[in-house]
Amino acid sequence: MKGETIVEACYVFKEETILTVLKTSIFFSGDGFSAYDSKGELVFRVDWYGADTDNTEVVLMDATGRCLLTVCRKRPSLHHRWEGFLGERSEGQKPIFSVSRSAIIERCNVTVEMYNTLGEEYHIEGSLAQRCCKIFDANNETMAEIRRKVDALSNVMLGKDVLSLNVKPGFDGAFAMALVIILDQIDGYDYLDNSPYNNIISYKSI
């Protein structure tokens, strides 16, 4: 819902905001993301460490390293179920949303339940693996869009690990970034898939 704070009020932008999201090393420890605003200022950081980690818990931080949100993969789970917790997750803390893939074989339907909001739903069309997807609200209005970054001066498309996250006014940018993290874990390494729209993703509150 427009104007609703999901993670933190300062990230509910009043104007359309484009973040440049860089996916860092996929070969060495320290794999993660960095997100920058139009002035080149760091907005979000996502880090996880260790060559043998399976990334079952990932932390979204602000520019200073303060934990904004923790996303955790539920195990055992056949549906890539993830949960989001405000701040640094503590024992017994309840999640504010969950994300799960409803189809095991065909990656075509992922559902997100919002635990703190009644009657609101979102859906995503497209695929992060193809670097092309949009988040819509219940009225089919675009809330955020993820694409390959295009250099504004040269009009050249940058590498597949450089994304553009376009957040519409009134949508929580930190929540949008959290969805990027989870979608990357679900299908981010299937970039060479031939279908440009292999996912339709629904967000539904309870």
Secondary structure as GFF3:
##gff-version 3
##sequence-region A 1 206
A	DSSP	three_ten_helix	9	11	.	.	.	ID=ss1
A	DSSP	beta_strand	17	23	.	.	.	ID=ss2
A	DSSP	beta_strand	32	36	.	.	.	ID=ss3
A	DSSP	beta_strand	42	47	.	.	.	ID=ss4
A	DSSP	beta_strand	57	62	.	.	.	ID=ss5
A	DSSP	beta_strand	67	73	.	.	.	ID=ss6
A	DSSP	beta_strand	82	86	.	.	.	ID=ss7
A	DSSP	beta_strand	97	101	.	.	.	ID=ss8
A	DSSP	beta_strand	109	114	.	.	.	ID=ss9
A	DSSP	beta_strand	121	127	.	.	.	ID=ss10
A	DSSP	beta_strand	132	137	.	.	.	ID=ss11
A	DSSP	beta_strand	142	148	.	.	.	ID=ss12
A	DSSP	beta_strand	162	167	.	.	.	ID=ss13
A	DSSP	alpha_helix	173	187	.	.	.	ID=ss14
A	DSSP	beta_strand	200	205	.	.	.	ID=ss15
###
